[in-house]
Amino acid sequence: MVPRVVVLPFATCLYDDPVQVKVEGLSALQAVTLRASLEDETGELFQSFAYYKADSNGELDLTSAASLGGSYSGVEPMGLLWSLETKTPFKRLAKRNVLTPFQVAYEVYEGHGRVTGQLLGRCVSERWFLAEGVRRIPVREGRLKATLFLPPGLGPFPGLIDLYGSGGGLVEYRASLLASRGFATLALAYLGFEELPALPEFLDLDYFGEAVEFLQKQQQVAASAIGILGISKGANMALALAALWPGIKAAVSISGTGFNSFTPLRAKGITIPAFPYNLEKMKVADGAVDFYEIMGDPRDPAALESRIPVEKSSTKFLFLSGQDDRNWKSECYCQETVQHLQQNGRHVEFYCYPGAGHLLEPPYLPLCCASFHKPLGLVMLWGGKQREHAKAQEDAWQRIQNFFRQHLQESSIKSYL
């Protein structure tokens, strides 16, 4: 029997779908190497490999078989994806065009070695960020620079605004996945895109408010069920919008601080200053800049002036952070903000993941410990340990969806009644 690689239940799936990778037709207890590889849109090759032995029937199932070494070890059904690496330093795997899939090649080779043996079998899996029927609609209305993703059907769907960090641009892949899971999602650019400056003198909350109003006007969106999700600087903006703009029912902060970071924010006739920081405390580790120590104590009076006034909001909050975040002390700042919310009787949930870094992404995207930050012109250290970070991403992704489904659905039902 000729060996073959199969991906179940389907070789074509969404990127956040877990799959079962199997090899059939091997000899009993045969030693093999499995490799996964994909090219991103720039032509950069990412790959991983793991050593296995077939069972007594000549089959290999990654949901039960343990890797004996390579990019990871042990039973890791999705290990070939989350351990993908490239030889180019500081390269981050991110999807630029959500209208096309990542094509992942799974290959099985004879023996244990970095694909030096005979190629025995091969399978290509298409992993999409956009489900069939989801509509992608570019938005250039007023000042808005965004993309709206609408699930198939008439709705109304719970609405989300999705914000990425200070690296800028219009990032769509998380929003498109959320729309594929039933949320009408607006991916919003606010830095370094088209005429939006990468390093503005200040940020204007009214711009983000325009996004809320735009989303509420869409016929397919439940206007009373709007949530907001942000990571890093985007998390701070998500909290500010939830605190100071009406209509936000649920907010998720990923690796945020609860304080306004780096850029002053103008909101409702006031200016929230940037959290105090000292660049002299910046360190360089393995060619990457470590910002971990530059921000001060959140309890200092000067720092308290930059606190985002979340206690004024009836919004439900979910905070997610990693204990190995090297960009800033997100666990420390999150805990202070969570305690502040609890003291004011607000609904707040908080999960901090051991070994996880700053860039908590949708599941199975590989850990990026450091990458080039274009606006700053620096390689930034993000932190994280590979296996722990991968597990955190899986858990966080489910918590985010469950949190929004629970609280946005509640808001929609109350509005209807």
N, C-alpha and C positions, 0 to 999 in steps of 0.2 A: 504493500500500500504506500502510495506517495504521501509524504508528510504535507499537511496543510494547516495554515493558520486561519482561525475563524474568530470573529468578533460578534458577540451576542448581547442582547437580542437582535440588534441591527448594526451593521457597519456604518450606516449613516444615522447620525444622532445629533443632539445639541451638545455643546461643549461641556455643560455641567452634568450631563448624564453619566452615571457609572456604567461600565460595560464589563462583560466577562470575556477575557482573552483566553483562547484555548489553542493547543496544538494537537492534532490527531495524526495517526499513522507513523509514530516513532517506534523504535525498538524498545523492548522492556528495559527500564532503568537507563535509557540512553542519555548521555550528557550533552546538553545543548546550551547555546547562548541565544537569548532573545534580545533584539534591538528594536527600539522605536525611534523614528526620525521624522522631522517635518522642517520645511523651509518657511520662514515668515515672508512678508511681502517685500522685504529688502533683499531677499536671497540668502539670509543668514540661516545656517544649518544648526538645528537643535537636535540632540540625540541622547539616548540613554541605552544602557545594556544591563542584563542580569543573567547569572548562571543558574541553570535548573537541571534537574534530572526527571525524566519521564517516570510515570508509575509503572507497575507491573504489566499493565495493558497497553503500554506505549502511548499513553495520553498525558497531557500536561494542562492543568487548569489553574490559572493564576489566582482564582478565588480561594484555593486551598493549598496550593504548592508553595513552598518556601524558597525564595531566592537564596542561593549559597554565596552570593557576593556580586560585585559589580557596582552599579549606581546606587543600590540599596540592598538590604538583606531582610529575610523573613517573609511572612505572608503579607503581601501588599498588592491587592487586586489592581489598583490604579497607579502602582509605583512607576511604571514605565512612562507615564505622562508627567506626574509631578516631579520626577527627577530629571527631566530634560535639561540639558546644559549645552552651551555653545563655547567654542574655543575663544571667541572674542570677549575680552574683559568688559565687564560692566554693561552687558547687553541684556535688555529686558524683553521678554516675549509678550507682545501686546497685539491685539487685532486692530488693524487700521480700517479695513474695508469689511463691514459685517455682511455685505451682500455675497461674499464668497466664503467657503469653509477653510479651515486648516485641514490639509490632507496628511494624515498620520500613517506612515508605512511601518507595519510590524513585520519583522523578518526573523526567521529561526535559522541558526547556523550550527554545524557540527562542532562538538567539543566545547570546552571552556576557554574563551579568549576573546579579545576585543574584535569580534567579527573577522577572525583570521581563517576560520574553517570554511567548509563547503556550505553554500546557501542551500537550505533544504526546502524552504517554503516562504511565501510572502503574501500579505494581505494589506490593502489600503482602506483606511477608515476615514470617512468625511465627518468632521466635527464642526457643526454650524453654531453661529451665535444668533441666528434669526430663524425662528420656526416658520414653517409654511403658512402663508396667510397673514403673517404680521406685516403691517404697512409701515414703511419708513418714509417720513414726510419732512423734508428740510424746512426750517422755520426762519424767516427773516422778516419779522413783524415789529415795527417800531425799532427799538434798540436791540431786540433779541437776536442772538446767534445761537441756534439750537437745532436739534433734530427730535421730532416726535415719533414715537413708536406706538402703534395701536394694535392690540390683539385682534384676531379675526372675530367677526360678529358685531352686533349692534351695541353691546354694552347695556347700561353704563358700567365702566370698569373703574376700580379705584385708581386714582392718579398719583404718580410719583414724579418728583424732580430729582435728577441724579447729578451730583457735583463731584468732579475730581479735584485734584490738588493744585499746588502752585506751579506745577510743571506746565500748565496751560494747555491750550488746544481744545478741540471738541472731541471728547472721548465717548464712543458710542457702544462699546461691546458689553458693558455691564447693563446699560439701559435696554439694549436689544434682547439680552437674555431675560431680563425682568418682564419685558413685554411678551416674550415667548411663554412666560409662566402666568400671564393673565393680568398684568398691570399696564395701564396706559402710562408710558414713561417718557419724560422729556429730558433728554441729555442736554445740559445747558453749559455753554462756554462762557467764561467770565474773565479769562486772562489769556493773553498771547494768541488770539485767534482773529483773523482778518484785521479790522482796525482796532480791536481791543488791545490795550497795551499789556505787555508781559509783566512789567513792574510799575503799576500805577501809583500815583501819589496817595490815593485813598480808594476804597471800594464804596459803592453807593447801594444801599440795601433796596432802594426803589427799583433798581434793575432786576433784582431777584423777585421782588414783588410783582413786577410785570409778568414774569414767568408763571407765577401762581395764578394771576388773573387770566392769562392766556389759556392755561390748562383748564381752569374752571369753566371757560366758555365753550369747550369742545363738547359736542353732543354725545360723544361716546364715553365721556368722563363723568363720574359721579362728583358733582361740584362740592358736596359736603364731605367727601372722603379723599382728602389730599394729604400725602405724606412726602417727606423729604429725606434723602439719603446723601451723605457726603463722606469723603475720606480725606484725612489730613487737613489742609486749609479748607477744603470743601466741607469738612465736618464742622469746622467753626462757623462757616457761613450758613450751614443747615441749622445750627443751633440759634444763630442770630435771627434767622428768618422765622423759626418756630417761636422765638421769644417776642418778636416785635412786629410780626405781620399776622393779621387775622386769617383764619381758615386752615392752618396747618394742624392736623389731628395727631400725627405721629412722626417722630424724627429719629433717625438712626445716625449715630456718630461713630465712624471707624477711625481709630487712631487720631482722634481729635483731642482738644484740651479743655474746653469749657471757657477758655479765655480767647480774646481776639489776638491772633498771632501776626506779627511782622508788618502788616499793613493797616493803617487806621481805617475805621469803618464809620461812614456817615449814615445815620439811621434816625428817622423821625425827629429831625431837628437837633440831634445831638451827635457828637463824635466820640466813639469808643476808641481810645488810644491803643496802640500795639503793646502787647505784653513786653516788659523790659527784658532786654537780652544784651549779652556782652560777647562780641565776636572774638575777644582776646582769649576766651575759654575754648574756642574752636580747636579741635585736634585733627590730625591726619593719620588714618590707619589704613595701611595697605593700598595707598593711592586714593583713598576716598575720604571726604570730609565728614567728621563726626561732630554733629551739632548737639549731642546729648546734654552737655553741661552748660550750654550758653544761656539757657533760660533760667530765671531765678525762682525763688520760693513763692508759690502761689498765695501764701498767707501774708506776704509783705504788703504794706499799704499801697505802694506804687503798682504792684501787680493787681490788687483788687480793683483799681480803676479800670482795668481792661477786662474785667469779668463780664461775660455775656449774661444779661439779666434773665436767665431761663426761669427763675422762680416766679416771674410775672405771668407765665404761660400755663394754660391748662393742657398743653400738648403732652402726649405720652412719649417717653424717651427710652431709647436703647443705646447703651454705650458698649463698644467693643474695642479692645486693645490687646497688644501683645507685650509680654513681659520682657522680650528681647528687642523691643523697639529702640533703635539707636538714633532716630531722628530727633526725638525729644522724649521727655519722661511722661509718655501718654498715660501710663498706669497711675502715676502719682497725681497728675492733673485731673484725670477722670475720677479718681476716688474722691478728691476734694469737691468736684462738681456734683458727684452723686450724693455725697453727704449734705451738701448745700440744698439740693433738690428735696432730699428726704426730710430735712429739717423744716422745709416749707410745704410739706404734705403733698408733694408731686409724685406722680407715677413714674418710676425710673427702674430700669433693669441694667445690670452691669456684668459683663463677662470679660475676664482677662485671661489670655491663653499663655501658658508656660511655653517658652521656646519660640513663640511667634514674633515676627518682626512687624515693621511699620506697614508694609504694603499687603494688607489682607485683601485678596482678590477673589473672584469666583473660583470654585473648586477646580483642581487639576491643572491650573496654570502654575508653572514652576516658581519656586522662591526666587526673588530678585534681592540679593543682599545689598547691592549697590548699583547705581546707574547714573548716567549723565543727566544733570538738571540743566536744561537748555537756558532758561532765563538767568540763572546765576552763573552759568559757565563753569560749573563744578561737578565733580562726581560725588554724589551724596551717599552716605552709608545709611542703609535702612534696617539692617539686622535680620535676625531670624535663623532658626535651625531647620534644615530641610524637611525632615519627617514631621516634626512638631508643627511647623508652619502649615504643611499640607493638611494635617488633621484639623487644625484651627480653621482653615478656609472652608472645609466641608461643613463643620459645625456652624460657623458664622453664617454661611449662605442659607442654611435652613432656618436659623433663628431670625434672620432678616425677613425672609418671606413669611414665616409664621407670625411674626410681630406685626407686619403690615396687614396681613389678612385679618388678624384678630381685631386690631384697633380701627382699621379703616372700614371694615365691614360693620363693626359696631356703630361707627359714626353714620354710615349710610342708612342703617336700619332706624336709628333714632331720628334722623332727619325725615325719613319716610313716615314714621309714626306721628 
